[in-house]
Amino acid sequence: MIEFRDVSFAYAAGPGGQPRLAFEGADFTIHEGELVVVVGPTGSGKSTLLKCIPGLLPHTNAGTMRGRVVVDGRDTLQHVPRELAGVVGFVAQDPASSFVAATVEEELASGLDALGVDASVRQRRVEETLDLMGLAQVRQRPLRDLSGGQQQRVAIGAVLAAGPRVLVLDEPTSALDPIAAEDVLSTLHRLVHDLGITVVVAEHRLERVIHHADGVVVLEDGQVWPVKDPAEAMATSPVFPPVIGLGRALGWSPLPLSVRDARREARGLRQTLAAGPSPATSGKRHSAVGAAAGGAASSATASRATATSPAPVASLQGVSIRRGGTLALRDVDLVVRPGEVVAVMGRNGAGKSTLLNALVGRLPVATGRVRLGELDPLGAGAAAVSRCAGLVPQDPGRILEAESVDQQLASADHRPGLTVGTSGALLDRLAPGLPRDRHPRELSEGQRVCLALAVVLASAPALVLLDEPTRGLDYSTKRRLVGVLEDWARRGHAVLLATHDVELVADVATRVVVVAEGDVVTDGPAADVLTGSPAFGPQVAKVLHPRALLTVDEVVAALRATSGP
């Protein structure tokens, strides 16, 4: 169905620069009815490789492609993208960039209109797609009013409605909550097994998709591996999910690809851990808060003001917010104190982004009170708010306005109190080796996120607000981000992050707040909230349940404690 024949791609040189090789040596075949996952570090060329399949790259002036890509017998060098549109459907990382209509239903129908599909057939396909993607309840909603995850599902649905034989998706679950992501991936699984559609997916959150895969293509250091069996690829891949990391650390063979397989392998491990001392998870996760509070406040009590607790860096008291005709937040109480890393979790559209935007004064409050320290963000100017809190939005491009990475860093360093090189040092820590002469638009999604993080963190605000900060980030980059956030907390800053990334939460959060339909339904220590949760439990916690261990490092430490000195 898809053949890569010794394919390479190099982006055109910028002013005074050299062509930049994205990848080379791509020589493999993907057969009809297979689900293949493209894997590689942030910025390794995965998106570029995907764009070769629908013929987007050979017919642009972005660079030079060598070799041949043949899709269903059609050479992409000889067929322009519109001639391949009936065969290949492509969903990019940024769903909103592809929208051409105003409402959900109109967007699903737009591709069918372009293909000249009969009206009766068009309506049937739209109805099937609304049900398939769980969008029936928002069919008349304006696209601009949808959450990021809902927009992602619309983008996938608009491509699916056209009935392609090949479906190519770039980070399709990055904006989805765990349940919605599994629904989408289960849908893709059914399309592969029931309809014989060929699906190619680039995804950083491999814990969500690797057990669905028939094959894996790995990109590393500009080279492309041939298609491999998933377990074989994961044994040596530079990026891998926690369940694979657990198997590698414990020497399991073959490596389990799913939580179910890992639980079977871990029967003896659970017995061994049960005989050992209680895990030290809570001590690790509360250490930053305890230090900031002089040992008086733990995460379990951080949301309640006490005489010995440090003054909050942010608070919401009885806050309700309307967005359009919807009550996005409903009578929310929340306190964030120095040294905390608080994760806000919940379904798409639950109110997570609304909560973050309320704290920086970007949304009017219907009832209640919002404070950044003693500052009212609604009544203060942007400069005053930015000294107290820095927000990295879901779309990092909203705060990246310069013509190059270097210019963006220089602009950030011109803020009061900063020295030249401050933001650059943070970027080097998050994304070592990221080229400074490139335009932010030329960066991968993950690289743009790292640049935005460096720009915001450089000013060292008391409260850092991160909205889906790991979109496009591989596991190594996430580990570097975790290190930065832990340092921030130890220095007495607070972090509030809205995320669907349960593995990030397992690594760094001291406390988890779960929001549902605008209400705070859970607020407690990370280990208590995550352990045993079918929706928000990380892979290691599910494998070792009921043991309260969340990460591979915690398992290794527990085994050492069990075996003694």
N, C-alpha and C positions, 0 to 999 in steps of 0.2 A: 504493500500500500504506500509506504514512504521509504524512499531510498536516498541516502546521502552518499555521494561518490567523491571521496577525497576533497571535502568541502573546507574552505577557509574563508574568513572574512576579516578585512582590515578597514577600520574607519579612516576617512580622509583626514589628511593633516590639517591642523589649524594654522593660522598665520605664524610662519617661522618655525613650525613644528614638523614632526615626522608622522607618517601614517601609524595608527595604533591598531595592533593585531588584537582582535577579539578572541578568535580561536582558530585552530587549524587541525587537520587530521581527522575530520569527521567522516567516517566511513562505516556505515551500518545500515541495517534494514529493519523497519518496524512493520510487522505483518498486520493484516486486516483483523479487526476485533481485539486488538491488544491495548492495554493501558500501560503506558510507559512514562516513568517519572524521570525528569531531567534534574540532576543534582549537582551542586557545586557551591563554593564559597561566594559571598557577596561580591558582585562585580566580576564574576568569572566568565560571563558571556552567555548565560542561560537564555536571557531574553533575546539576545541577538540570534542565537541558534533557532529559537522558536519562530522568529520572524522570517526565517528562510523557508519555512514550510508553506505558508500561504503566499509566498512570492513577494513579500513586502520589500525585501532588501535588494534583489537584483535590479529592480527598476527604480531605484532612487540614486541620488548623487551623494548619499551618506558615506559611501566607501566602495570597496572592490570585493566582489565575491568570486572565488575560483572554485572549480569543480561543478558538480551537477546535483540538483535536488529534484527528484521525480516523485510526483504525488498522483497516485491512481493512473499511472501511465503518462502524465503530463509533466513535461520539463518546465520548471518555473522560469527558466531563462527565455522560453519561447511563448509563455502565456503570462499576460499581465494579471494582477490580483483580481480584477473584476471577472476575468475568465475562469478563475479558480474559486470564486465565491460560492458557487453551488456545490463545491466539493469540500472545501475547507472553511471552517468557522474559527475565527480567532478572537480571543478575549484578552485584552491587555491588562496591565497591572492597575491602571487608573480607570475604573469603570465609567466615571462621569465624562471622561474625554471622548467616549464613543457615542454619547447620547445625541440623538437628532430630533427627538420628540419632546412633548411637554409632560405627558402622563405615562404611567406604567403600561397600560394597555396599548397606547399609541406606539410606544417604543417597541413592544413585542411585535407589533404588526408592521413596523417600518421596513424591516429587512424583507418581509414577504412582499410588500408593495414594490420594492426595488426589483425583486425577481419576477414581478408580474403574476403572482399567484392568484388564482380565482378567489373571489370574495368569500364563497362558502367554505372553501378549503382553508382560507386564511383565518376565518373565525374559529374553525375547529382547532387549528393548530395553536392559536392564541389561547383558547380555553384549556387545551391539554398542557400547555406550557405554564399557565397560571397555577394549575394544580400541581404540576411536577415540581415547580420551584417554590411553592408555598407563598404565592403572591396574590392569591385571589382576594384577600381582604384589603389589599392596597391598590387594586387595579385602577382606580380613578384618582389616586394620589399624584400630585405633581412630583416629578423626579427630584426636584431641588429640596423637597421636604422629607425625603427618605433618609434613614441612617446610612452610614457607609456600607454596612453589611447588606442592607436591602438593595442599595444601588448595585452592589456586586452581583446579587442574584438576578436583578433585572438584566444586567449586561450579559450574563451567561444565558438567560432565557431568550434574549433577543437573537442570539446566535443559534441556539438550539431550535427555535421555531422555524428557521429556514431549512431544517432537515439536512445538515451536512453529513458526509460520510467520514470526515476527519474533523475532530474537535481539538483545538490547541488552546491551552489556558495557561496564562502567566500569573502565578500566585493567586489562584482562584479562591482560597479560603482565608487570605490574610486579614480581611475585614470582618470575618464571620465569627460568631460565638461558637463554642465547641459543638453544641447540638446542631446548629444550623450548618456548620462545616461538615459534620458527619452526614447530614441529610443531603447536602450537595454531592459529597463524594459517593454516597450510596446511590444517588441518581446516576452519576457517571458510571458506576459499577454496573447498574442495570442497563444502561445504554450500550456498554461494551458486551455484556453477556446475553442480553435479550435481542438487541438490534444489530450487533456486529459492528458498531461504530468504533473507529480507532481514535483513541484519546491520548494526547501527549500533554503532560502537565509539568511545569516547573514549580517547585514548591519548597520553601525553606522549612516549613513545619512538617517535617517528615513523619513525626509521630501520628499525624492525621491520615497520611496517604500511603505509606510504604507497604502496609499489609494488603492494599488493594492492587498493587502493581504486579504486572506480568514481567516487566523488565525495567532496568535502570540504566540511564546514560549519565556518566560522571564527567564533569569538566574540571580540570585541575591544571593550573599554571599554563593556560592557553591550549592545552591538549584535550582531545575528546576521546574518552574510552569507548570501545564498542559496547553494544547492548549486552548487559549481563543479567543473570538471575539475581533477584533482589538480595537474597542472603549472601551470595558471593560478592556482590558489589559492596554491601554494607560492612563486610569483613575488613576492607581496606580503604573505604571512602573517607575523604578528609572531613566530611560532614555526616553526622548520623544522629538519630534520635536517642532519647534517654534509655529506652528499652534495649537498644543495641549497645549503648555505653555500658549498661549493667551487664549484659552478656559478655562483652569484651573484658570488663574488669574481673569477672568471675570465671573466665575461660570456658564459657558454654559453647558447645558445638553440636549441631548447627546453631547459628544465632537465631533467636526467636524474633519474628517480625511484628508480632501483636502482643497485647497484654495477656490475652488468653494463653498463648503459647508460653509466654514467660512465667505465668503463674504455675503452669504445669511443671516447668523446669525448676521453679523456686520452692517446691514443697519442702525440701530439706533445709533450704535457706531460712524459710519462715520458722521452722522448728528450732534451728540454731539461734536465731535472733531472739526468739521467745524465751530461751534459757538464759539470755544475757541480761545486762543491766538495762534500765529504761533509757530510751534515746535522749540525747542532750539537745534535741532540736530547739526546745523552747528557750534554753539559755542562749544559744547562738542567735536566735531570731530576736530576742529582746535586749541583746547587749547594747545596741546603739541607743535604744530608747532609755535604758537604765542609766547609761552614761550621761545622756543629755539631761535626765531628770534627777541626777544625783542619786540614782538607785531607787527613787521613790515611786516611779510610775512604770508599769509594764504595759505591753500592748493590750492586755485584756482590760485594762482600766483607762487606757489612753483617751477614750472618747468621753470620759467623765472628768469634769474639773474637780480637783481636790486641793487642799491647802498646800500640799507639798509638790504638786505637779508643776512643771514649767508652764509659762504662759503660752497659750496656743499661737501658732503661726497663722492659723486660718480656722474659721468656724462658720457654720450655717445653723441658724436657729429658726425652726419652724418655716423653712423656706419652701414656697410653692412658686412654680414658674410655668407660664403657658407659652406654647409655641404653636401659632395658628390656633386651631380650635382644640388642641390637645393639651392636657395637663401633663407636662413633661417631668416635673418634680412635684411631689405632694408632701408638704409638711415635713421636710427633711431636717433632721438634726445631725450634725457631724462636727467633730473637733479633731484637728490635726496638730500634733505637738512636735517640738524639735526632736530630731533623731528618729522619727518614724518613717517607714516606707510603707505607705498604705496603697493597696491595690483595690480599685473599684471594678467589680466584675458584674456581669449580667448579660441577658440576651441583647441582641441587636435592637436598638430603639428603646432600651430600658431607661435611659436618662443619664448615662455615664458622661457623654460629652457635654451635655447641658450643665451638669454639675461643675465640670472643670471651667466652662465658659462663664458660669455665674461667679466663680471665685475671682475672675479677673475683670468683672464688671461689664462683660460684653452682652449680657442679657438682663432685661428688666425683671424685677422680682414682684410677683403679685402679692405675696404675703411673706412676713418673716424678715430676718436680718442676716446680711453677709458681712464678714469682717476678715481682713488680712491684718493680723495683729490687732491694732486699734483703728486701722484705716477702713473706711467705707469705700470699696472699689467703685461703686456706682457714682459716688460724688467726687471722687478724686480724678485727677488727670492721668493720662496714659503713662507719663513719666514716673509719677508717684507709684502707680501700680507696679510698673516694671521693676522698681527697686525692691519691692516686696515679693513678687512672684513672676516667674517666667513660664510661658506656655509653649510647648512644642505641639502644634496641631497635627491632626491625622495626615493632612497634606502638607509636607514640609516645604513645598514650593511656595506656599503663602508667605513665608518669611525669608525666602532666598531670592533676592532681587538684583544681585550684582552680576557682572558679566563673566566672572571667573571665581573659582574657589578662593584664590588669593585675595581678590578684591572683597569678597564676602567676609573673610577673616579680618582683613584690615579694617573694614567698616565696623565690625563688632568690637575690635580693640580700641576704637576711638571713643567708646562710651566712658563716662567719668569713672575714675578709679582703676581703670585697666591699663596694663602695660602691653606694649607690642609683643606679640607672640603668645598671649594668654590663650586665645581661642584656638590658635594653631597647635599648641601643645595638647589641648584636649582632643582635637581632631586626630592627631597622631596616635593618641592613646586608644581612641575608638576605632580608627580605620587607618592603620599604619600604611604608608606608601600611597595614599590616595593622591592622584596627580593634581597639583595646585593650579595648573594653567587651563583646566577644562571648565566649560560653562556648567553651572549646576544642572541645566537641562540634559547635559550629556552624561550625567552620572546615573548609575542604577538607582532604583528606589531605595535600597538599603544604604547606599552611599549618601544620598540626599538626606536621609534620616540622620545619619552620623554627623553630617555638616550642620544640620539644624540643631541637633543636640549640643554640639560644640559652641555654636553661636549663643544659645540660650544659657548654657551652664557657665560660660565664661564670666558673666557678671555676678555669679554666686548669689542668686536671690535666696531669701530665707525659705521659700517654697518653690519647688520645681514641679510643674504640672506637665505630664506626658500623656498624650492621647494616642493610643496604639503605637508605642515607640519601637516595636520590633518588626514592623512590616518591612519585608525585604532583607532582614538580617539573618545571617547564618548563625549556627550555634556558637562558633568561636567569637564572633562579634558580640553576640548577646552576653557571653561570659565577660568580655571586656566592659560592656555596659554595666553589668552587675557589679563589677569591681568599682567603677566610678560612682555608682549610686550608693554602694556601701560606704565608700569614703565620705561621700556627701553627708550621709546620716551620722557617721562617727564625728564629723565636724560640727554637728548640731543643726544642720539644715534638715528640712523635711521634704519628702517626695510623695506626691499623690499621682498615681498612674492609673489611667483607664485602659484596660486591656482584656483581650480574649486569650492571651498567651498564658496558659496555665503553667507551662514550664518556667517561664520568666517569674511568675508569681511564686512558684515553689523555690526558686533560687534566691529571691531577694526580699520578698515582702515580710514585714513583721506583723502586719494586720491586713485582713481582707474585709471589705464592705461589699455586700451583694445587693444590687438594686434590681427591682422588678416593677415595671410599669410606673416608674417614678417614685416608688417607695423603697426605703432601706429596710430589707427583710432580714439581713444578717450583718453583724459587726463583731468580729472577734479575732483572736490570734490566728495566724496563717495555718499553722498545723492543725488546729481544731476545725477550721472551716474546710480545709482541703482534704483532710483524711476521710476517706469513705464517700466522698462526693462523686456521684456518677457523672455529673456535668463538668465540675471544676477540679476534679482530682487529677494530679499529674501521673504520668505513667508509672513511676516507681512506687508511688503511694498505692496505686491500684494493684500492682504486682504483689506488694507486701502487706496489703490490708489484712488484719486490722492494726498492724504495726505502724506507728506514726513516724514514718520516714518518707521524705519527699524527694530526695535527690540521690544520685549515685554516690556522691561524696559522703553523704550521711550514712549510706549503707556500708561503705568501706570503713568508715570510722567506727560504726557499731560493731562490725566484725572484729576489728582490732581490739575493741574494748571487751568483747566476748572471749577472745582468745587469751586475754591477759597480757602482762608485760613480757 
